[in-house]
Amino acid sequence: MTHQRLIDLNLRVNVQSDFLNRLQPVYAQMDRKYRQVADFYQFHCTGCDDNCCKTHFHHHTVIEYLYLRSGYNTLPADKRKRIRADADEVCRKRRVADAQMLNTRIMCPLNFDSLCVLYAHRPMICRLHGLPHELCKPGAKAIQSPGCDAFFKQCQGKSLLYNQVDNLAKFDRTPFYRQIALLEQELRKTVEFKWKIKMTVSEMIVTF
Ligand code: SF4
């Protein structure tokens, strides 16, 4: 049902471009902070067997949905056709895996030869994943989480020292989540979209 509402939203008058322009600097801040922290640890993601593009990430915002779609629409038609077919297949395999309660890892349809074809438009979680970080949800204590397995192997467990690292290496996701949440709130009000979203990249693509 939500998927149909998003399709309807796609067809509406384009009032979202201002919001998408305002999302760009937030993404740029995330990317800068990520680089700063990665440099501190001297962590370089060179790919791994546990590829995070096979992770079943869910995304929850209309603004990121529309931003990914705006990037998708710039791709040549033949590429979009292939991505769309792959996204359909990923969704089908995911349904089968979910029915059997299997934690199957399936490659994101935007990953071509280990590179994201919509790198500049990738969602927040794709930008933040991998480094040790903290997050403070409203009314709750900050939660610290370790880096990914590749980080752990490459940096020999430095994430365990999170409390002791220099401020430059502290990766607090909270301001990014907050900025996206504020933009999302304003966008939803403007386009009158009140439904919850919980979608993978593949699920988004099949509605584009
Ligand atoms: S959107 Fe790009 S970075 Fe994110 S999972 Fe897909 S291929 Fe990987």
Residues whose N, C-alpha, C, O or C-beta is under 5 A from the ligand:
A	BS01	SF4	C52 C53 C108 L110 N111 C116 R122 C126 V201
